[in-house]
Amino acid sequence: MTATESQAEVRTADTPEDAPARVIPDALPLLPEDPPRVGEYWLRGRLGANAAGYLYTASADDGRSAVVAMMTEGSADDAAARDRFVNAVDELPDDGVLAHNDSDDDDLALWVALGPIRTDDGSSAASDERLIAERRGEDVLSAVLMDRVPQNGRVRGPDFRHYWEGRRRPGLFRIWPLPWPNILRPASRWALVFALVTMALIMALAVFLAWLLFRNAEPLEPEPVIPTPSNTVTVTVTPTTPPPNTGSTGPTPTTSSTPTTGTPTGTLPSGTPPTNPGDKF
C-alpha cells in the first residue's frame, strides 16, 4: 500500500481538498530520560507510549519531519520482542520508512523513523501524513506488545502480561558526536558564550590579584643554596660567639666567604675537637 492510498483511507470521502487541516494535539515535552537524538533525527516531543516503546516527533538537520518509534528498556532486552519489531518494520511500505538502526546492535534499543511528513503549511495533506506516520508507529509497537492478536476461543485463566512490561524507561541509545551545540537555540548559544567569557575574566582577575599581593614579597630566609655548574657553592660563615681570650694578639675574626666543594658545613662550637673519621668505627 502506497502513501497516497494510505492518505485516501485517512480522509473521508466527503472531505474536500481545500478543507482546513485537522487539529493535531501538540506533543508532550521530552523527559530527562529521553534521548535527544537517534540517528540523524532530533527528538522534539512525545506523541505516545506503551509498555513496548515510545512515539516521538522528530526532525532532521535539513528540516525534514518524521515520527520515531523506539523500544523501551524492557522490550529491547527480549530477543522475541526485537524480532517482532523488525518484522513489523519490514511489513511497512518502503517509502514510509525513512531510517532505522541495525538490528544487530544487541546493546541498543531498536528505533525506526516514519514518514515522509511535509512541512506544516496548513493544508489537510500535511496533517494526514503525520497521522499516517503515527498510526504506523502505533502498529509497530502493538506488534511488539501483541495487544492486537485476535483471541481464539473463550477467555480463561489469568490475563497475559509480558515479564518486561514494568521496565518502561526508554531503551539504551548511543549518541556520537555529542548533541550540543547543534541542538541549542541561538539564545542558548549566546548564554553559553557569555558563561565561558565570564569564567575567563574571573580567572584573569584572580591571577592579577595574586600578582599584586606577592609582587613585593620579601625573599625567603635563609635564601636557598643554588649549586654552580662546577658543583661548588659559596657559604658565608658568621661566628656567633667571640673566641676565647688566650692573651695573644691576633687578627680580629671577620666574615669571610670561602668557596668549598661538596656539601656546605657549618661552624663548630668553641672547644669542640675535630672529628676523626676513624672514630666512627
Buried (B, 14 or more C-beta within 10 A) or exposed (E): EEBEEBBEEBBEEEEEEEEEBBEBEEBEEBEEEBBBBBBBBBBBBBBBBBBBBBBBBBBBEEEBBBBBBBBBBBBBBBEEBBEBBBEBBEEBEEEBBBBBBEEEBEEBBBBBBBBBBBEEEEBBEBBBBBBBBBBBBBBBBBBBBEEEEEEEEEEEEEEEEBEBBEBBEBBBBEEEEEEEEEEEEEEEEEEEEEEEEEEEEEEEEEEEEEEEEEEEEEEEEEEEEEEEEEEEBEBEEEEEEEEEEEEEEEEEEEEEEEEEEEEEEEEEEEEEEEEEEEEEE
